[in-house]
Amino acid sequence: MTVARMTVLVVGATGSIGRLVFAEAIRQGHAVRALVRNPRKAALLPPEGRVVVGDVTRPDTLLAAVDGADAIVFALGSGKVGAESVDYGGVRNVLNALGSRKARIALMTSIGVTNRTGAYNRATEAHDWKRRSERLVRASDLPYTIVRPGWFDYNGPDEHRLVLLQGDRRQAGDPSDGAVARRQIAEVLVRSLVSDQALRKTFELIATAGPAPEDLDALFAPLDPDPLGALDGVRDMANMPLGDEPQRARDDLEAMRADRPTNG
Ligand SMILES: NC(=O)c1ccc[n+]([C@@H]2O[C@H](COP(=O)([O-])OP(=O)(O)OC[C@H]3O[C@@H](n4cnc5c(N)ncnc54)[C@H](OP(=O)(O)O)[C@@H]3O)[C@@H](O)[C@H]2O)c1
């Protein structure tokens, strides 16, 4: 498949997924730019591509990174602390830095992101803040794909047949929810950037026994898009009413909608 060459910004480029996204975007023929907060870690990345130093919690450091980007892949991870400032605030700050410019977005969150009552989310609020980052992306009206991977690299050696699910109903909070190879997560994130079939789609990504698919468009195509104007993914549980949300999250959503009324 021949695809348009884009300038792709990878946010979280030194992470376990971001590194693979960076390499995969180069492999798919794009001009690639890594946002890196510690320049010494740039040595982890292949030499092709550009490194821009910035920290997603510091909006003033993000302008150069987004300038001229046609696409942005978010592969951020904050660990057990920092979900609000990094996983959520990072997405908000990068989108704000983009201003009124248009870019294709691929956002990685997590399988089980709508599970609010499990021990992990009660301790960290990581699901809730990641889900709020999804909501910001939807409200931005930018063209997007949201990928919620299963457990990284818990797949068996023969499990590469990708399965895309919607509604986020697998919520055991352990690898029985599904697993997928990091390399395939990166491939899906990058391929989604050039796929009309992946537009405005939110899905969980897992793998079962079988070979890796060759045609990702054929997997994206049957999925339902998120309804226009919706906060959550299509068929997600309605368990995060806007009226109960923290005022700061509501303010961010309102600002995002006001700033970007006509893109898409
Ligand atoms: N593990 C799983 O099975 C699984 C499954 C589904 C979803 N997830 C989700 O995936 C995420 C973890 O992905 P991963 O393993 O690729 O994470 P990771 O290896 O920890 O990488 C996180 C990336 O985010 C960057 N980052 C953190 N704070 C930043 C900041 N303030 N400014 C700029 N960049 C910043 C890190 O930069 P530095 O290199 O400078 O730290 C790194 O590049 C988690 O949020 C988790 O919920 C995990």
The ligand as an SDF file (V2000), in Angstrom:
LIG
                    3D

 48 52  0  0  0  0  0  0  0  0999 V2000
    1.5610   -2.5910   30.4110 N   0  0  0  0  0  0  0  0  0  0  0  0
    0.4310   -2.9700   29.8610 C   0  0  0  0  0  0  0  0  0  0  0  0
    0.1340   -4.1660   29.7050 O   0  0  0  0  0  0  0  0  0  0  0  0
   -0.5380   -1.9140   29.3940 C   0  0  0  0  0  0  0  0  0  0  0  0
   -1.7020   -2.2990   28.7040 C   0  0  0  0  0  0  0  0  0  0  0  0
   -2.5480   -1.3100   28.2050 C   0  0  0  0  0  0  0  0  0  0  0  0
   -2.2380    0.0240   28.4070 C   0  0  0  0  0  0  0  0  0  0  0  0
   -1.1090    0.3540   29.1040 N   0  0  0  0  0  0  0  0  0  0  0  0
   -0.8200    1.7710   29.3040 C   0  0  0  0  0  0  0  0  0  0  0  0
    0.3610    2.0910   28.6030 O   0  0  0  0  0  0  0  0  0  0  0  0
    1.0590    3.0990   29.2930 C   0  0  0  0  0  0  0  0  0  0  0  0
    2.4880    2.7060   29.4220 C   0  0  0  0  0  0  0  0  0  0  0  0
    3.0680    2.6060   28.1440 O   0  0  0  0  0  0  0  0  0  0  0  0
    4.6220    2.3110   28.0510 P   0  0  0  0  0  0  0  0  0  0  0  0
    4.9170    1.0010   28.6920 O   0  0  0  0  0  0  0  0  0  0  0  0
    5.0490    2.5350   26.6460 O   0  0  0  0  0  0  0  0  0  0  0  0
    5.1560    3.4580   29.0160 O   0  0  0  0  0  0  0  0  0  0  0  0
    6.6270    3.8430   29.3600 P   0  0  0  0  0  0  0  0  0  0  0  0
    7.6010    2.8630   28.7930 O   0  0  0  0  0  0  0  0  0  0  0  0
    6.6750    4.1620   30.8130 O   0  0  0  0  0  0  0  0  0  0  0  0
    6.7960    5.2020   28.5300 O   0  0  0  0  0  0  0  0  0  0  0  0
    6.1230    6.3650   28.8820 C   0  0  0  0  0  0  0  0  0  0  0  0
    6.5640    7.4800   27.9580 C   0  0  0  0  0  0  0  0  0  0  0  0
    5.9370    8.6910   28.3950 O   0  0  0  0  0  0  0  0  0  0  0  0
    6.9690    9.6660   28.5480 C   0  0  0  0  0  0  0  0  0  0  0  0
    6.6340   10.6960   29.5140 N   0  0  0  0  0  0  0  0  0  0  0  0
    6.2590   10.5360   30.8080 C   0  0  0  0  0  0  0  0  0  0  0  0
    6.0940   11.7420   31.3880 N   0  0  0  0  0  0  0  0  0  0  0  0
    6.3810   12.6630   30.4360 C   0  0  0  0  0  0  0  0  0  0  0  0
    6.4070   14.0850   30.4160 C   0  0  0  0  0  0  0  0  0  0  0  0
    6.1010   14.8120   31.5040 N   0  0  0  0  0  0  0  0  0  0  0  0
    6.7370   14.7200   29.2640 N   0  0  0  0  0  0  0  0  0  0  0  0
    7.0600   14.0130   28.1490 C   0  0  0  0  0  0  0  0  0  0  0  0
    7.0510   12.6650   28.1050 N   0  0  0  0  0  0  0  0  0  0  0  0
    6.7340   12.0070   29.2320 C   0  0  0  0  0  0  0  0  0  0  0  0
    8.1730    8.8770   29.0040 C   0  0  0  0  0  0  0  0  0  0  0  0
    9.3460    9.6360   28.8890 O   0  0  0  0  0  0  0  0  0  0  0  0
   10.6800    9.2370   29.7340 P   0  0  0  0  0  0  0  0  0  0  0  0
   11.3480    8.1610   28.9190 O   0  0  0  0  0  0  0  0  0  0  0  0
   11.4450   10.5060   29.7770 O   0  0  0  0  0  0  0  0  0  0  0  0
   10.2320    8.7430   31.0830 O   0  0  0  0  0  0  0  0  0  0  0  0
    8.0870    7.7160   28.0240 C   0  0  0  0  0  0  0  0  0  0  0  0
    8.5350    8.1090   26.7540 O   0  0  0  0  0  0  0  0  0  0  0  0
    0.4450    3.2150   30.6690 C   0  0  0  0  0  0  0  0  0  0  0  0
   -0.1960    4.4440   30.7510 O   0  0  0  0  0  0  0  0  0  0  0  0
   -0.5120    2.0720   30.7590 C   0  0  0  0  0  0  0  0  0  0  0  0
   -1.7060    2.3920   31.4180 O   0  0  0  0  0  0  0  0  0  0  0  0
   -0.2590   -0.5700   29.5900 C   0  0  0  0  0  0  0  0  0  0  0  0
  1  2  1  0
  2  3  2  0
  2  4  1  0
  4  5  1  0
  4 48  2  0
  5  6  2  0
  6  7  1  0
  7  8  2  0
  8  9  1  0
  8 48  1  0
  9 10  1  0
  9 46  1  0
 10 11  1  0
 11 12  1  0
 11 44  1  0
 12 13  1  0
 13 14  1  0
 14 15  2  0
 14 16  1  0
 14 17  1  0
 17 18  1  0
 18 19  2  0
 18 20  1  0
 18 21  1  0
 21 22  1  0
 22 23  1  0
 23 24  1  0
 23 42  1  0
 24 25  1  0
 25 26  1  0
 25 36  1  0
 26 27  1  0
 26 35  1  0
 27 28  2  0
 28 29  1  0
 29 30  1  0
 29 35  2  0
 30 31  1  0
 30 32  2  0
 32 33  1  0
 33 34  2  0
 34 35  1  0
 36 37  1  0
 36 42  1  0
 37 38  1  0
 38 39  2  0
 38 40  1  0
 38 41  1  0
 42 43  1  0
 44 45  1  0
 44 46  1  0
 46 47  1  0
M  CHG  2   8   1  16  -1
M  END
$$$$
